[in-house]
Each structure stands twice: as structure tokens, then as C-alpha cells.
Amino acid sequence: MKKMSVLLEEGYTFRNALSMLLPHHVEEVSEVESLIEEKFRSGSNMSEILQLLGFQKNYLMTVHVAEQQGRVVRALDTIARQMKTKEETQKRLQKLMAYPAILFVFLVMLFFAFRTYFLPNMSSMMLSREGDVNMSKLTLSSFFLHIPDVLIIAACVSILFAFFTWKTISKKEVDYQMIVYLKIPILCRWFRLQLTRQFAYELGGLLESGLSMQDSLSILKQQDLQPFMAEIAGKIRGRVIFGESLSTAVNQMKIFQKGFNVYIVHGEEGGNLGRELQIYSDFLTDRTETNMTKLLAIVQPLLFCIIALCILGAYLAILLPMYEMMEMV
């Protein structure tokens, strides 16, 4: 994306830029080039061709809107920065999880060895002695040695539940999906933030390019890359047509970030709404990065707390039978 924006800014056509970049990023160059050529012949636009190459739809919507306003170079550069930030976040998350994950795997193997060798031997030693044997401590030790199993099963069940819930919700109408996502406690904050950020950026760019409010909202409504954005733009356009201002329509929808309508009022009064919307979008982008940094700062300590719980269980599983043996002596 970054290299393509540079080539387009230097005067290359989109087709020539693709021809130069594909050999460096695609393995089956001839096959991909033939597919792209068919897309060009059928009259496909830039976003459709980039979708063929595997780019995500949330990035392609920015390209689709930029084609309407003639600012593709800036859009590609923006997408390149967003993708770079996302990649850096993923790498940081992988580094944070690498050591705890290896340690947790080692603990699972250790617990399995304890359950296989230590606990049966201890149980046979206690049963071989004369007198009444209290097996409660062995039962408790067995429970502690199954803590990793409980955590793994709970994590798998949670992931499966979240996946099937998401698949079920995604089959519903867009309006219903938004209502459900806005009711989920933690997800709703991220959902509002991303909707507001993207809506402000796309609408601000269209308005800044000279299009009217209704035309800008029509473009957002007609695109099919982001169903949520199309639904929102359609509802707002329906209100704007009947004479409502953008700030009033946004305030009545209750799905945007708190304070968004106040920022729109400031832009409407100043007569530079398009530029101010994009500034607000940049502000929300910075807030998203800050939130991700805070989240990453919590992930590793949380994992170490889980590992500490497993280690504590291992100590108790070993010590309880030992104390029982000491009492029997």
C-alpha cells in the first residue's frame, strides 16, 4: 500500500503500479495477473481489485470512498499506516505471550507427570500402611493437579461460545447486529469508537473534497464493503433530507462516541466540517492506539497471575500428601 501510494503520486497508473509490485509480494504472479486483467476488462474499480489480492474490507472502504473524491494516494498512505500499526501491535502481543505460553506448557507437562507418577505412588504408600487412612488430602491434591485442565477447558469453551455466538449474530440483519454489539459491556466501547472513527474519517474526506452532505451520505450508503457504515449513513441521510442538521441526526442515533455531536456542531458553526471530522478521526485513532497499549500492558501480568495460581496448586498438591504421611508416622 505504501509503495503503491508513492508510485501513484509519481504519476504511474494503478495498472502499472500493480505490475511493478506484484512480483515482489505474490508467489503465483502469472495467475494473479491474469485474474487482475479480467477484473480490469470487466470494469472493476480499485477497491474490487485490491479485494482480490486479499486486503480486508474495512481498509478497502477507505479506497472506495477515496475513488469518489479523487484522493486515492492519501487514502493508500493512511491505510498503510493503519496496517503497520496493527502489525506492530500483533508483534508486541506475540512477544508478550511467548514466554508465559512456554511456561504454561511446561507447567502442564509437569502437572501431567505429577498425576501420572507422584500421586499414584503416594496413594499406594498411604494405603499400604496400617490404620485408618484419610484420603481427603489426596483428593484435594488431585483437584489441584487438574487446575490447568480446568483453565484450558474454560478457555476453549469460551472461545467456541464466542465464535458460534458471532456466527449466529452475523447472519441477522445489520440493524439487529448493531443493537446486540452495543449491549455487550466491553465490546460496546470498542464498537462505538471504531464506528465513530471510520464514519468521521470517510464523511469528512468526502465533504472536504467538495461534495454535498447528501451526496456524501449517499456514497457511504451505496457501498457494500462496510454494512454497518451503509446502515448508519442511510439512517442519517433520511434525517438530513428532512431538514435536520448532521449534529442533530447523530445525537439522536445514540450509537456514536460520546461528545461526537458537540464536535460536529463546532465544525458546522465554523464552516469547515469536513476538515474537523478528519481531525476528530485522527484523535480517535490515537485513542485506539492508547487503548491497545493499555490492554497489552494488562495481558502479560494477567497470564503470570494464572501461572502463579497453577504453581501454587502444584505446591499444595505435593505438600498435602506429605503432611498426611508425616501424621501417619
C-alpha positions in Angstrom: 0.0 0.0 0.0 2.8 2.4 0.9 4.8 1.7 -2.2 1.7 1.9 -4.4 0.9 5.4 -2.9 4.4 6.5 -3.8 4.2 5.2 -7.4 0.8 6.8 -7.9 2.0 10.1 -6.6 4.9 10.0 -9.0 2.5 9.6 -12.0 2.2 5.8 -12.5 -1.2 4.4 -13.3 -2.8 1.9 -11.0 -2.2 -0.9 -13.5 1.5 -0.1 -14.0 2.0 0.2 -10.2 0.4 -3.3 -9.7 2.6 -4.8 -12.4 5.7 -3.4 -10.7 4.7 -4.5 -7.2 3.1 -7.9 -7.7 6.3 -9.9 -8.4 7.7 -8.8 -5.0 4.6 -9.7 -3.0 2.8 -12.6 -4.8 4.1 -16.1 -5.5 1.9 -17.1 -8.4 2.4 -13.9 -10.4 1.1 -15.0 -13.8 -2.1 -16.5 -12.3 -2.8 -13.4 -10.2 -2.0 -11.1 -13.2 -4.5 -12.9 -15.4 -7.2 -12.6 -12.7 -6.5 -8.9 -12.3 -6.6 -8.4 -16.1 -10.0 -10.0 -16.2 -11.1 -7.5 -13.5 -9.8 -4.6 -15.5 -11.6 -5.8 -18.6 -14.9 -6.1 -16.7 -14.6 -2.5 -15.4 -13.8 -3.3 -11.8 -12.6 -0.4 -9.6 -9.5 -0.2 -7.5 -11.2 -1.5 -4.3 -12.5 -4.6 -6.1 -9.1 -5.4 -7.4 -7.4 -4.9 -4.1 -10.1 -7.2 -2.5 -9.0 -9.9 -5.0 -5.5 -9.6 -3.5 -6.8 -10.4 0.0 -7.0 -6.9 1.6 -9.6 -6.6 4.4 -12.9 -4.9 3.6 -12.5 -2.3 6.4 -9.4 -0.9 4.6 -11.0 -1.2 1.1 -13.9 1.0 2.1 -11.4 3.9 2.5 -10.1 3.2 -1.0 -13.7 3.0 -2.4 -14.6 6.4 -0.9 -11.3 7.9 -2.0 -12.0 6.9 -5.6 -15.2 9.0 -5.4 -13.3 12.1 -4.2 -10.1 11.6 -6.3 -7.7 11.3 -3.2 -6.5 7.7 -3.7 -2.9 8.5 -2.9 -3.7 9.9 0.6 -6.1 7.0 1.3 -3.4 4.4 0.4 -0.9 6.1 2.6 -3.4 6.2 5.5 -4.2 2.5 5.1 -0.5 1.7 5.0 0.0 3.4 8.4 -3.1 1.7 9.9 -1.8 -1.7 8.7 1.7 -1.0 10.0 0.2 -0.1 13.4 -1.9 -3.2 13.5 1.1 -5.4 12.6 3.3 -3.8 15.3 0.5 -4.4 17.8 0.3 -8.1 16.8 4.0 -8.5 17.1 4.0 -6.9 20.6 1.2 -9.2 21.6 3.1 -12.3 20.3 6.3 -11.2 22.2 4.3 -10.6 25.4 2.6 -14.0 25.2 5.6 -16.1 24.1 7.3 -16.5 27.5 4.0 -17.1 29.5 2.8 -19.6 26.9 6.0 -21.6 27.0 6.0 -21.5 30.8 2.3 -22.6 30.9 3.1 -25.6 28.5 5.9 -26.6 30.8 3.6 -26.5 33.8 1.0 -28.6 32.0 3.6 -31.2 31.3 4.8 -31.1 34.9 1.3 -31.4 36.3 0.7 -34.4 34.0 3.9 -36.1 35.3 2.7 -35.4 38.9 -0.7 -37.0 38.2 0.9 -40.0 36.4 3.8 -40.9 38.8 3.8 -38.9 42.0 0.1 -39.1 43.1 -0.4 -42.8 42.4 2.8 -43.7 44.3 1.9 -41.5 47.2 -1.6 -43.1 47.3 -0.2 -46.6 47.2 2.2 -45.8 50.0 -0.6 -44.4 52.2 -2.8 -47.4 51.5 -0.1 -49.9 52.3 0.3 -48.5 55.9 -1.9 -49.9 58.6 -4.6 -47.9 60.2 -7.3 -45.6 59.0 -6.1 -43.6 56.1 -7.6 -40.1 55.4 -7.9 -39.9 51.6 -9.3 -36.3 51.6 -5.8 -34.8 51.1 -5.2 -37.0 48.1 -8.5 -36.0 46.6 -7.6 -32.3 47.2 -4.2 -32.9 45.7 -5.8 -34.5 42.6 -8.0 -31.4 42.3 -5.1 -29.0 42.5 -3.2 -31.0 39.8 -6.2 -30.6 37.5 -6.2 -26.8 37.6 -4.5 -26.4 34.2 -7.1 -28.8 32.7 -9.9 -26.6 34.1 -8.3 -23.4 32.7 -7.8 -25.0 29.3 -11.3 -26.3 29.1 -12.8 -23.0 30.3 -10.7 -21.1 27.6 -11.8 -23.5 24.8 -15.5 -23.3 25.8 -15.3 -19.5 26.0 -13.7 -19.3 22.5 -16.2 -21.7 21.0 -19.1 -20.0 22.6 -17.9 -16.6 21.4 -17.3 -17.9 17.9 -20.7 -19.6 17.5 -22.4 -16.5 19.0 -20.6 -14.3 16.5 -21.6 -16.6 13.6 -25.2 -16.5 14.7 -25.4 -12.8 15.1 -23.6 -12.2 11.8 -26.5 -14.0 10.0 -29.0 -11.4 11.3 -29.9 -8.1 9.8 -27.3 -5.3 10.2 -29.6 -3.2 12.4 -30.0 -6.1 14.8 -26.3 -6.8 14.9 -25.6 -3.2 15.9 -28.1 -3.4 18.7 -26.6 -6.6 20.1 -23.0 -5.4 19.9 -23.9 -2.2 21.7 -25.3 -4.2 24.6 -22.2 -6.2 25.2 -20.4 -4.4 28.1 -16.8 -4.4 26.9 -17.3 -4.8 23.2 -19.7 -1.8 23.0 -16.9 0.7 23.9 -14.6 -0.6 21.1 -17.6 -0.9 18.7 -18.7 2.8 19.3 -15.1 4.0 19.0 -14.4 2.3 15.6 -17.8 3.2 14.1 -17.3 6.9 15.1 -13.7 6.9 13.9 -14.4 5.5 10.5 -17.6 7.5 9.9 -15.9 10.7 10.8 -12.9 9.9 8.5 -14.9 8.8 5.5 -17.6 11.5 5.7 -15.0 14.2 6.5 -13.0 13.3 3.4 -16.0 13.4 1.1 -17.1 16.7 2.5 -13.6 18.2 2.2 -13.5 17.1 -1.5 -16.4 19.4 -2.2 -19.4 17.0 -2.2 -22.6 18.0 -0.5 -23.8 16.3 2.7 -26.5 14.3 0.9 -24.1 13.1 -1.9 -21.5 12.1 0.7 -24.0 10.1 2.7 -25.3 8.5 -0.5 -21.9 7.3 -1.4 -21.4 5.8 2.1 -24.9 4.2 1.9 -24.4 2.6 -1.5 -21.1 0.9 -0.7 -21.3 -2.8 0.3 -17.8 -3.2 1.9 -19.0 -2.0 5.3 -22.6 -2.9 6.0 -22.6 -1.1 9.4 -21.4 2.1 7.7 -24.0 1.8 5.0 -26.8 1.3 7.5 -25.7 4.3 9.6 -25.3 6.6 6.5 -28.7 5.6 5.3 -30.4 6.5 8.5 -28.6 9.8 8.8 -29.3 10.7 5.2 -33.0 10.0 5.8 -33.0 12.6 8.7 -30.8 15.1 6.8 -33.2 15.1 3.8 -36.0 16.3 6.0 -34.0 19.3 7.2 -32.2 18.0 10.3 -28.6 19.0 10.8 -25.9 16.4 10.9 -25.2 17.1 14.6 -28.9 16.6 15.5 -29.2 13.4 13.5 -26.0 12.0 15.1 -27.2 12.9 18.6 -30.5 11.1 18.1 -28.9 7.8 16.9 -27.1 7.1 20.2 -24.6 4.8 18.5 -21.6 7.1 18.3 -18.9 8.1 20.7 -20.0 10.4 23.5 -19.3 14.1 22.5 -19.2 13.4 18.8 -22.3 15.6 18.1 -20.6 18.5 20.0 -17.6 18.3 17.8 -19.9 18.3 14.7 -21.7 21.4 16.0 -18.3 23.2 16.2 -17.5 22.2 12.7 -20.9 23.3 11.4 -20.6 26.7 13.0 -17.0 27.2 11.8 -17.9 26.2 8.2 -15.1 23.6 8.0 -17.0 20.5 8.9 -15.1 18.1 6.6 -11.6 19.0 8.0 -12.7 18.9 11.6 -14.3 15.5 11.1 -11.0 14.2 9.9 -9.2 15.8 12.8 -11.6 14.1 15.2 -11.0 10.8 13.4 -7.2 11.2 14.0 -7.9 11.9 17.6 -10.0 8.6 17.9 -7.2 6.8 16.1 -4.7 7.9 18.7 -7.2 6.9 21.4 -7.5 3.4 19.8 -3.7 3.0 19.9 -3.6 4.2 23.5 -6.3 1.6 24.5 -4.4 -1.2 22.8 -1.2 -0.2 24.7 -3.1 -0.3 28.0 -4.6 -3.7 27.0 -1.2 -5.1 26.2 0.1 -3.9 29.5 -2.6 -5.9 31.3 -2.2 -9.2 29.2 1.2 -10.3 30.5 0.6 -9.7 34.2 -2.8 -11.5 33.9 -1.1 -14.5 32.3 1.5 -14.6 35.1 -1.2 -14.5 37.7 -2.8 -17.6 36.1 0.6 -19.3 36.0 1.2 -18.3 39.7 -2.1 -19.9 40.5 -1.0 -23.1 38.8 2.3 -23.1 40.6 0.5 -22.6 44.0 -1.7 -25.6 43.1 1.4 -27.7 42.4 2.9 -26.9 45.7 -0.3 -27.7 47.6 -0.7 -30.9 45.6 2.8 -32.0 46.8 2.7 -30.8 50.4 -0.7 -32.0 51.4 0.1 -35.7 50.9 3.5 -35.2 52.6 1.8 -33.7 55.7 -0.6 -36.7 55.7 2.4 -39.1 55.6 4.1 -37.2 58.5 0.9 -37.5 60.6 0.8 -41.2 59.9 4.4 -41.8 61.1 
